[in-house]
Amino acid sequence: MSRCPTSEERRLRNLVRRHDRWRGREVFNLLPSENAVSPIARSYLASDLAGRYTLPVTTEADGEVLDNSYTGTRYTDQIEQLANAAAARVFQARRATTRPLSGHIAALSVLAPLLPRGSKILAIPPDQGGYDGYAPGFAPALLGLSVRPLPADGPGHSVEAETAVSVIRRERPDAVLLGQSFFLFPYPLREIADAAHAVGALVLYDGSHVLGLVAGGEFQQPLREGADVLFGSTHKSFPGPQGGIIATDRDDLFDQLDPALVWRTFDNAHWNRIAGVAQTLLELERVGREYARTIVANSLALGGALADLGTPLVAERAGFTRSHQLHLDRPRLRAQWGIGAGAVARRLEAQRLLIDLVARIGTAEVTRLGLRPRDMPRLADLIVRGGRDGERVGPEVGRWRSRFPGLRFD
């Protein structure tokens, strides 16, 4: 058998290396849905765990009750126990699991066992910053759930307490599903939870975007403020590999959730990912508070600096944000800059500055690299010169980026 790599193998290796160099050393990533994974967590992704398959579910074989259908799992079992215990500590929960393969699968893993078909949920609609996956034709349709809108018509798609309580009392849902893709401000969670619990509804908090802030004690503490279940993805403000986490204070709910994971939303968990998530949780126990505070401080500083340079942002009067996100005001952007948000993003990409095509700017990864509030005026200047004015700021960005070869918070 030939040991020489084929041309396609060489091409693949070259593409991966070029990607690692570009995204890892040559750009400032301001995408709010991404983050940098620590070197130790990344090393676990490439460990022997990557190819191992186990089935951690209680079953019977030849009259014997088994907790796993496979042998050779003595260490994977301990890794999962460590990860789940760390998640429970970080999110101030009694019970947690790191098995879900993504934030969306974590959502399905919560909704399916807790809400029978025909249940009614309230969710923030996509045109008010909500997650498209919770719109009527997507996850709810798959699970046989009906969806009614929970308005997020305050500044920056924020939820107003009085409006939310009124809708909950009128609709009397089985669950209130919180969480947004455009997520700037905390919820009035105590008021929402009181109203929901009064009508017998669960409060389910999708913290996918803000999970790293929650872990660091910023933004809000969902389980302490009345949410029944917290879940989300692990690669946005939470700086881990892609995956999902579910946490709750309620044993009765967890006892419904945990057995419902296997053979429903997935079968095998990815043990290399769980090890990487565990490492990230342990890192956040050490540095999470400073990390989360710095993210929010950077967002506020960047918002102010961009506004000072004439960049139209949403929720200016409300202080721009309390999260890792800032949102360009798309109608005003086109009117004032004469260019749409997508075109601005493409211009900036060519100059080594990455924002997303739907007008969101994120500060989580640049914070992890070590940028501080004092750096935000310079970053804002580069964004405006490269995005509005079309200047070739790429070389300047590259030189500045080279000063941050590692991660500050790991």
Secondary structure, DSSP 8 states (H G I E B T S, - for coil): ---S--HHHHHHHHHHHHHHHIIIII-EE--TT-----HHHHHHHTSGGGG-------EEETTEEES-S-SS-HHHHHHHHHHHHHHHHHTT-SEEE---SSHHHHHHHHHHHHS-TT-EEEE--GGGTB-GGGSTTSHHHHHT-EEEE----STTS---HHHHHHHHHHH--SEEEE-BSS--S---HHHHHHHHHHTT-EEEEE-TTTHHHHHTT-S--TTTTT-SEEEEESSSSS-SSS-EEEEES-HHHHHHHGGGTBTTTBSS--HHHHHHHHHHHHHHHHHHHHHHHHHHHHHHHHHHHHHHTT--BTTTTTTS-SSSEEEB-HHHHHHHHSS-HHHHHHHHHHTTEE--TTSEEE-HHHHHHT--GGGHHHHHHHHHHHHTS----HHHHHHHHTT--S-S--
